[in-house]
């Protein structure tokens, strides 16, 4: 009789333990790494009087939606999971398709980053880069910054929309080029019970 009671008790406790383990498993967060690639082309240039003048440039905007990434979309479809954290790890960028004054150097540059709910950050880049040389040698730059204000805003942004635009002051002109970017992002997701 003792053995039967032990088996019955065991049969009752095992499913309860498994439910707790299952609930813990379901409540765990996991991370998904994604990247956004794009080319930002110079579309605005300030007027200049001489080829020795600095010129201000700005590119078109690259618009990316975190929830449109196929991996993320499949995880949060049907409202079965939610994004609890977004981290921008780094932005890798290169200068490409340069045309113009080969003596042109970056005096000051940065990325203007805006979210769908209009949180904004200007993140400044490395200066002193000879753009023609960087393009010719296909030099890749890695940019890291404190993106926390943008990361927090992305959680409340429709579709996790993020917009990147390059701006800069370049010595010597004329210049024309593109900035190829790759943004590495880690998205933390939690399943809903």
N, C-alpha and C positions, 0 to 999 in steps of 0.2 A: 504494500500500500504506500509506503514511503517513496518507493521509486516512481510510482504513478503520480504522486503529488509533486515530486521534483520535476518530472517531465511536463506536467501541466503548467507549473510555475515557469519553467524554462520556455515553453511555448508562448506564454503570455508576455514574458519580458523581452524575448528576442524581437518580435515585431515592434514593441515600443522603443527599444533601443535603435532599431533600424529607422524608425520614423524620425527620431532625433538626429540620427546621422544624416538621413536624407534631407531634413530641414536645414542642417548646418551646411550641407553641400550646396543646396539650392541658394542659400543666403550668401554664399561666398562671392566675392568680387573677382573678376579676372580682367586681364589687360589684353588689348588688341593693338598692335602697331600698324599704322597706316602711313602712307606718304602721298603728298600732293606734288605734282610736277607741272611746270608751266614755263612759258616764255613771256617776259614782259618787254614790250617794245617801246622805245622812246617815242612819245607822241606830242610832247610839249617842250619848247625851247625858248629861252628868253632872248630878246633882241640884243645884238652886240654890234659894236662899231668897228672892232678890229679883231684880227685872228689871235691877238695876244690877250684879249679880254676873257675873263671867266664866263662860262655860260651855265645857266641853270637849266636842268632837264628834269622831266618827269615821264614815267612810263604809263601805259595803260594799266588797268587794274586786273588782277587775277582773282576770280571769285571761286571759292571752294566751299562745299557743304559736307560737313563731317557725316551727317546721316545719309548722304547719297553714296558714300563709299559702299561697294557691294558687300564687303565683309561686315561692316557695322550695320547696314540695313537689314541683312539677314538675321543678325543677332537680336535686333530690337523690334523686328516686325511683329505685328499683331499686339503690340504693347506688352510683350512678355518679359521685357527687360528694360532697364533704364541706364542712361549714361550718368555716372556719379562723379567723374573727374576727367578732365582733358589736360594733357601736358604737351606743350610744344617743346620738343627736345632740342632741335637745332634746325637752322636753315642753311642749306648748302647752295652756293650760287657761283655762276661763272659769267664772264662777259663774253659775248659772241657776236659775230657778224659786224664787227667794227668797221666803220668807214669814216674817213675824215683826217684830221690833223693827228699824225702819229705821235706827236709830242704831248698829247692830251693826258692829263693826270687827274685822278680823283682828289679834289680839295676837301670835299665833305659829301657824305652820302648816307643813305639810310633806307629802311623800309618803313612805310606808313602802314600800320596794321589796324584794321577796323573790323568790328563784329557786326552781325545783323541787327543788334540792338544799340549800335553806335558807340560802343566803348572803343577808344582809340589809343594807339601808342606809336610814337616815333622811335624806332630802334636803330641806333647809329652804327654804321659799318666802318671797316678799315679804310683809312685814307692813304694817300701817297701811291696809289696803284696806277701804273702806266697801262691804260686800258688796251691799247693796241697790242702790247707785249703780252698782257694777260690772256687776251683772245688768241693770239698766235700760239702761245705755249699751252693753251687750254688749262689754265690754272684754276683749281677749284678752291673756293674759300668756304670756311665753316663759320657760321655766326651763331653765337649763343648769347642769351640775354635773360633778364628777369621778365618773363612773359606772363607773370601771375595775374595781372589785371585783365589781360585778354583771356587767359584760361578760365578765370571765374566768370567773366561775361559770356563766354561761349556756352556755358551750361544753361543760361537763360535766353540764349539767342535762338530765333527760329531756325530750325534745321542745322544748328551749329554752323552758321554761315560765317566765313572769315574771308577778308579781302586784303590782298597784298598789293602795294604799289611801291616802286623804287623811285627815289628822288635824289638828286645830287647837284653839286656844283663842280664843274669840270674846268680845269685850266686849259686854255687854248681851244680854238674852235676852227672850223665846224666839226661836229661829232654826230655820229649816228651809230646806235648799237642796240643789242638786246641783252637782257639779264635773264639767264635761265636759272630757275629756282627749283629746289626740291625741299619740301617741308616735311620733317619727320615728326609725327604726332603719336602719343600713346593715349588710348582711350580706355578708361576703366568702366566696366559694365557690371551691373548687378541684376541677377534674375529676380523677377517679381513672383511672389508666392500666390 
